[in-house]
Amino acid sequence: MNLQELRERLSEVDRQLLALVAERQRLSREVAEAKRSEGRATRDYTREREVLMQARATADSLGISPALAESVLRLLIRGSLTTQERIRVAAGGRGDGKSALVIGGTGKMGRWFSEFMASQGYTVTVADPAGKPDNAAYPYTYVADWRESGLDYDLIVVATPLKIANVVLQELAERKPRGVVFDIGSLKTPLRQGIDALQSAGVKVTSVHPMFGPDTELLSGRHVIFIDMGNREAVDAARELFGSTMAEQVVMGLDEHDRLIAYVLGLSHALNIAFFTALAESGEAAPRLAQLSSTTYDAQVDVATKVAGESPDLYFEIQHLNDYGRESLLALRGAVEKLLQSVSTGDSPAFTAMMQRGREYLAGRVRND
């Protein structure tokens, strides 16, 4: 075969592969229904391991890379799990006959929550001054200003930027809605006044922090944090939303949340901002550095690139508005100073001690594979 014929044959093989992927997805939907009817969990780690080990063995017998086979199967398993989770969420959702208002519902996370609740049967109303999306088939009731609504909803989700959310919560407290109210902010201490006002008004209020972005499809391995403000009914209602998913649920207090988030988000963001700032101000051209890149450098650049593409306003809020934010930044500065001191003075034992302490600390980190 000549080059063109070979390319055409490859295209045909690609088509066949995609047809097989579609068939696998169809079978995944049937598996989801079978698991649900038998009361089985969506994710079965033992079965996943069997599939991956079998794929590696088959690949080896076919003369192709076992690592490549495992990588492909992991992607397919993830797609299957996403399909199965969505089916379970839709089937297990308890939103039929209930209503929800998403304030800030045209934003990225606002859209995610609107779709998520609609999939569970909630009738969703979106309130956002940004305007109704230019979509003739927009599935939700839309109002520009939530204040024009009667607030007769079972759930009210505040998905606005942090600097607006506290005001919204305080205004909601004045209206005393009957349903459960929660925000989805990355920080909670800046919202203390609004949450306290809702509590004082007798409103069922909690606070939720989804530890994932709006592009997330599969919640397995993801965490959702629920802030217990003393109203068990509100916490339970918020947790119930995620009851049919594979997300890990964590309940904690408001101050504990922000103290930990100062490291989980604040420190990790700051480290990457410092990394790409140092590169940008180094005078070295990025393409030239890419020619000399290492595995570690490439991995760090990948993460830093994602951080650089995020909203500066949101990332500034996470650094600036957290009552505990300076703690992690001071820890980062202290670590850099200690590193600089050991390298500048030739103190090899101090450098080794830093590496060893980090190795021991990270070895104790619990991860869900």
Summary of the structure (lengths in Angstrom):
residues: 369
radius of gyration: 24.6
end to end distance: 44.8
largest distance: 78.3
contacts: 1066
relative contact order: 0.07
helix: 60%
strand: 10%
